[in-house]
């Protein structure tokens, strides 16, 4: 497993509470499933923060109903704002835990990986879920698997240190975000590439934990195949120090 061995601030760090951030837009079918799965496996104090961009399918209403029964669920409904980068950034500001997790709500990220990521925070500041280390994998259709794998071969070559820059599923000690911010202008997954790249530049310790990316649940994909060009453009810009 690829691990970056550097000095770790707060070596005696202990997770007191986990804040799990779920950015949503038109995911009313998948969101309750994921919330239930997360709630069934968590063994230490946690909160689930659903950051919803005023979904037209009423996702925020579904979450609001759930939050009345499950006090671990909190809703941040955003009106007039959108994009996954700003959603995660706002979720972090809203979070009460000293450990942050974020993941997609479309069921491609298995919640069973959360405890494995969080356990790594005892020794590392960021724990990144990875498809491309031993034990990882990708069950999606060939076109998406090929595009993602190609991007990560290029990013690993140019940026180094991490096998899977684009999965968008990780845990981090909350103080990390005082040093490295999430790009609020990012509407797609480029925010994760930039965040991880900047974290490593600043000497923040990162490790990878294997996971298998699954087929998405019952919702329409927000990403387009052309979005991969945006990833590639950012990777090349970072890799060649272009401004």
N, C-alpha and C positions, 0 to 999 in steps of 0.2 A: 504494500500500500504506500502511495506517495504521501510523505509527510514533510512539512517544512519545520526544521528544528531551529528555533530562534528563541530569544529571551521572551518570556511571557509575563506581562504585567499581572499583578494580583495572583500569584502562583497558587495561593490557598483559596481560590475562588470556589464558591459553592452555590449551586442553583437553589434559590429560595422559591421562585415562582417563574413559570414559563408563560410568556405571552405569545400565542399562536395567531398570526395575522393571515386572514383569508381575504384577498381582494376579490370582489365579485361584480359581475355585470351580466344580468340575464342568466342566472344559474339557479333558479328556484327548485329544480329537480335534484340537482347534485348537492347543493349546500346542506340540506338536512341530513342526507346520508353521511356526508363527511363529518359533520358535527357529532352525530351519534357515534361514529367509529372512533373519533378522537376521544370523546368522553368516556368510552368504554375501556380505553387502554391506559389513560393517564393515572399514575400512581402518586404523583407529587402535586402540590398546588399549581393550578394553571388557570388561564383565561383564554377564551377564543374571541378575537376581535374581528368581526366581519366588517370590512370597509367596502360599502356598496355605493356605486356611482349612480344612484337613483334609477335602478333597473326598471325598465318598462314592463317586465314580466312579473313584477311584485316580489322579487327576491328579498328586498328589505322588509317587506311586510311579513314574509315567512319567518325571517330571522327575528323580527320584533316579537312575534308570537312565541318563538322558541325561548327567547331571553326571559320571558315572564315565568317560564317553568324551570329553566336552567340558569341559575345565577352566575355561572361561569361564562356565559355567552354575553357579549356586548356588541352593540350595533353602532357603527359610525356611518351614517347616511350622508353622502356628499351630493350636493346639488350645484350644478355649474362647474364641476371639476371632473376630470376623467384621466385615465392612464394609470398603468400598473405602477410606474415609478413613484408618482405622487401619492398613490393609494398606500403603498408600503411605507413611504416616509411619514405620512399622516398617522398610520397605524402605530409606528414606533413612538411617535410623540404621545399617543394616547395610552401606550402600554404601561402597566404597573409592574410587570415582572422584571427581574434582572437578567433574564435570558429571553432572547427573541427567536422565534421560528416563523418562517413564512413558507407557504406552499400554494400550489394551484388548487382551486376548488373543483376542477373538472374531473377529479378522481384519477388522474394520471400518477399522482404521487401517493404512495401507500403510507397511511398514518402510522403503521407499525414501525416505520423507520425513525419516527420522532424520538423515542427514548434512546435509540442508538446514537443519534446526533447529539442529543443533550448530554449523554454520558461523556462524550468526547470533550465537552466544554470544561471538564476538570483539568485537562492538560493543554487544550488549545483554545484560542480565542474565537475561531470560526470553524465549524464543522460543516462540510459541504457534501450533499448527497451526490453520488457519482454513478453513472451508467458504465463507465469505462475503466473500472478497476475490477479485480477479481471478486466475483460474487454479484456484479452489476449486470444490467441488461436493458433491452428496449424491446417491448412487445408491439410497438406501433407498426403501421404500414411501412413498406419498404421505402417509399419516397421520403417520408419524414425521417426515418432512421438514417438514411443515406445522407440527407442534407445536414442533420444534426452532427453525425459522425465526422463529416467532412469539415464542418466549421470548427469542431473541437480539435481535429488534427492540426489545422492551421493555427488556431489560438494557442495550443500547447507548444507548437514550434516557435511562434513569434513572441508569445507572452510568458510561456514557461510556467512550471510549478504546479499546475492544476490540470487534471485530465478532462474534467467536465465543467466548462465555464458557463454553460447555457441552460442547465436543467431547472434553475430557478427554485431550488428547494434546499434550505440550509438553516442552521442554528448559529447564533452568535451571542457573545456576552454583550449586554446592552451598552456598556461604556464604549465599545468599539465605534458606535455611531457618533461619538464625540470627536472621533479622529477621521472617520471616513463617512461621508454622507451618501445617501441614495439620490441619484439624479431624478428630480421630480418632473423633468421634461420628457423623460422616456415613456413612450406609450406602449412599448413592447419589451422584450426581454433583454435589450441591450444594457439596461441598468445593471443587470447581474454581472455581465462581463466587466463593465467599468468598475463596479464596486469591488470585485475580487482582485482586479488588477491593481487598483489604488491601495487596497489593504495590504497586498504583498509588498508593494513599493515602500510602504511605511513600516515594514517589519512585523506586521501583525501575523501571528501564527495561524496557519490553515492546515486542516487535515481533510481527507475525503473518506466517506463512508459509503459502501456499496448499496445500491437499490435498483430495483427493476421498474422501469417506467411502463405503465400500463396503458391500454386503450382508454380514450376519454369516455366519460359517462354520457348521459342523455342531455346534450346541449350542443349548440352549433359552435364550431371552432371560430375563435376571434382572429386567429393568425392566418396569414396567407403565405403561400410558398415564396412570394416576392419579398416577404419580410426578412428572409435569410440574407438578402443582399444588404439590408441595413446592418445586420450583425457583421457581415464580412467587411463592410466599409469601416465600422468602428474598430474591429480587430486589426485591420491594416493601419488605421490611423494611430492606434496605440502602439502597435508593434514597430512602426517606423518613425514614431515620435513626430507625427504630422500635426500641425495646428491650423 
